[in-house]
């Protein structure tokens, strides 16, 4: 992959990364499986793209709302019990803005924040990508940053001050409520034959 020269980050069309979905995204399916959603608790999809996840959750009876800077800029970002930040951080080419977005999403979460990014092994499928900052500009002109498990855990812990649980490749959850965290640990053990899950052990280098 060659180093990208002369590219103006302001021209990167982030909205192009928003997928047209026919089923719930993986982080939303995992959230539902682990009981993160309740019809008595609010859900905010921060950076909801074209809004399929929000519409489908609402159809199922969940009080879900969404906000997106391109598709739904007029919608408000209000605090919710669960905030979903799905595949947002990995398309932000500016490191300072990326950090600000994570802090904002975490501040809006009353009980839990679910974060999904592109995992490091997904970079293997890139073709004709050019280096930009800590990520790559794809042949379609969009930006992608890929996170290893260790980088994701350390980044989330460092920015939020909360140790995340890595629940799948590129997907993590951070808790701000002890009862919600305890319920997740119990649900994880039930789905994994009694195996316990530990939060990411962050060590500042």
N, C-alpha and C positions, 0 to 999 in steps of 0.2 A: 504494500500500500504506500502511495506516495504522499509526501507532505503537501498540504493544500496551501497555495499561495494566492494572495490577492483577493480573498473571499471576504465579502461584507456580511458579518453575522446577522445584521439587521434585516437582510434579505432572505434569510432562511424561512421558508413557509412551514412553520410547525404544524399548521392545521392539516397538512397533507398526510401526516402520520395517523390521523384519526381513521380507524377502520370502520367499514360498513359491516355490521355484525348481524348474524342470524341466530346466535345463541349468546348467553351470558359469557362475559370474559372470565378467564380462569380465576383471577383474584376474587371476583364476585361470587363465583361458584364455590370457592373454598370458604369464603366468608359465610355463605349460607349453610354450608356443610358443618361448620364449627359453631353455628348458632350465634354468629355476630349480629344477625338481623332479627329484629322482633317487631311485630306489628304495633307494639307499644313504645318503640324507640325510633328516633329519627335517624335518617341516613342522608349524608351529603356526598355526592360524587363530584369531587374537586378536579376539574379538567375532564368533564364528562364526554368530550368529543361530540359525536353526532347524537348522543343521548339514548342509545339503545338500552344500556343497562338500567338507566333510570326508569325508562318507560316500562320495561319488563318487570322490574321490582314493584313499580306502582300497580301494574296489572295484577300482580300476585297479592296486593293488599298491603305492601310495606310503605310507610310514609317516607318516600325517597324524593329528594330534589337534586338538581344538578346545576353546575355552573361551568362555563367554558369561555375563555377569552375571545374565541373566534365564533363559535356556533351559538352560544347563549350568553353574550356579554351583559345583557340587561338583567339577567337573573341574579339574585343576591346570594352572597356567601354567608350563610348563617350557621352558627354552632350546631352540631348534631352529635348524637350519641356515638355513631360510627361515621368516620370520614374515610372515604376511599380515594386514594391518590394513585390511580392506576396508569402506569406507563406515561407519566408526565415528566418526572425528573430526568429521564433518559433522553428527552427530546429538547431539553433546554441547554443551549450551547454556552451560556454565560454562567460561570461557576457561582458568582455572587447572587445572581437571580435564582439559580437552582436552590441555593441554601435558604433564601428568603421565602420561596414557595413552600419548602418543607416546613419551615418554622410556622408559616401562616396556617398550613393545613393541620399541623399538630396542635396549634393554639385553638383551632375550631373544634377539635375532637373532645367530647366530654368523657368518653369511656375508652375508645380505641381508635387508632389510626392504622389502616391497612395500606401498605406501600407495595407497588409492583414496578419493577424495572426490567430492562432487557438483560438477561444473564450473560456472562462472559462468553460462554460457548456459542451464543447466537451470532457472534462476530465472525465465526467461521464461514457463514454463508454470504458474507459481503463480497461484492464484486465491484471493482473500479471505485472503491471508496477512497477518499482523500482525508488525510489527517487534519484535524482542526482542534486546537486546545487539547482537552483530555478525551476527545472522542473522534468521530469521523463524519464527514459529509458524504452521504450516499449518492448514487448515480441519479436519483430523483431530486437531489438538492436538499434533502432533509438531513437533520443532525441526529446522530445516535451515540449515546455513551453506554458502554457495557460495563456491568458491575460483577466482579467475582463475589462469592459468598462472603469472604472476609472483608472486602471493601464495602459491601452493602451494610454489613453489621456494624463496622467501625464508623461509617459515615452517619448512619442513623443515630447511633449512640452519641457521637460527638456533637452533632447539630442539636439534638433534642434533649440530651442529658438523660435519656431513658434507654435501658437495654432492650433491644428488640428480640422477638422470637422469629427465627427464620423457619417458615412453615412449608416452603417449597422453593424450587430454583427461581431466584429473582423476586420472591414474595416474602414480606415480613409483616408482623403486626406489633405495634407498640401500645401498651396499656397505660391508662391514667386512672383506672379504677380497680381496686384490689379484688372486689367481688367478680368483676368481669374477667380479670386475669385468672382467678381461681377456677372459674367455670370453664375457661378455655383449656387449662392444664388438665382438668378432669375429662373434658371431651377428647383431647388429644390422646390420652392414655386409653380411653375406651375404644378409639379407632385404630390404635396401634398395639393392641394386645398387652396393655399394661405398661408399655415403654414410656418413660417419663421424657419430657422435653425441658431443656434448660435455655434461659435467655442467652443471647450472644455475650461472650465474655470479652468485653472491650478493654484493651490495654493501650494507652496512649504511648506511641513510640517517640 
